[in-house]
Amino acid sequence: MHYPNALTYSQMHTLNLRQIFGFLLLFTFSVEVHALVQCPTTSSTNNGFALCATGQCWTLDGVSYCKCDLMHEESISLSFNYTEGGVMKDVCDLLVHGVTNGFTMSTYATPDQVLKRYDPATGGQGPAQALYTCNEPGYSVKPAYSAQCDGGVCFTSSTNTEFPGLGHIGGSEIVCSCPPTPNKGAFQISGPWSCAPGEANVGNKCCDRGFYREFCGVRSIKKTGTIISVGSTAGVPKILSTLLDGHPPLFNSCKF
């Protein structure tokens, strides 16, 4: 059990109630949630995980399979508590177990490429991106779909392969299975950002309206063959990054 690493109310009291409520709404499908945890729990434990926050996905038989990044650093996740052999365990145990068993888990760390300071020339994480806010009040009464990847299982055998709907999976990438999720309220996905580091987004000149229309507006999905982005309830990335990093992140942001 990893409750010493759990994030308690005393660590979250500075967050406003609307943000926390939105965070909880995202995970109402999980009835066993007790806390957030940071992994790894000790400095000697493997710190590998999959980061799907900027990923895109392809549906296959009702499941979305997402191209994610293999990372090695501290991460944060819902605990996903379970009992095995009479011992209470959580997602940090799953990450350790997966090291020698062909899988890892999708947890969260701040994606460098969505930060205002990120420079694609030196950052090593590909092109700069931004958080696109979708489904804002008054935009549509019909839910829009994204993939919810916290706690997704990822298959190490998918690295350095070709995967249907996703194309080439590189040596630092992995495929994770995540449920496609209808969003009734505002949610956020990662997308293109065309401006230089720190440049002001005057008139949304840094943002891609075509991307916004396509991936913020997925109002229905096919059981097989729909491309969607990984998403979360609006505000959740800021909350998780603040809890994990100790300070609020400065994200590139796109709203239409």
Protein Blocks (a to p, Z undefined) as FASTA:
>chain_A
ZZlmpccfklmmmpcfklmmmmmmmmmmpmkbfbdcdddfbfkbccbdcdfklgccddee
hiacdddddddddddddfkiaceehiacdfklmmmmmmmnopacddddddfklpfklcfk
lnonopadddddehiehkamcdcddddfehpacdfklgopacehklpadfkbccdddddd
ddfbdcddddddfbdehiacehhlmpcfklmmmmmmccbdcfbhpacdddddehjlmmmm
mmmnopacddddddZZ
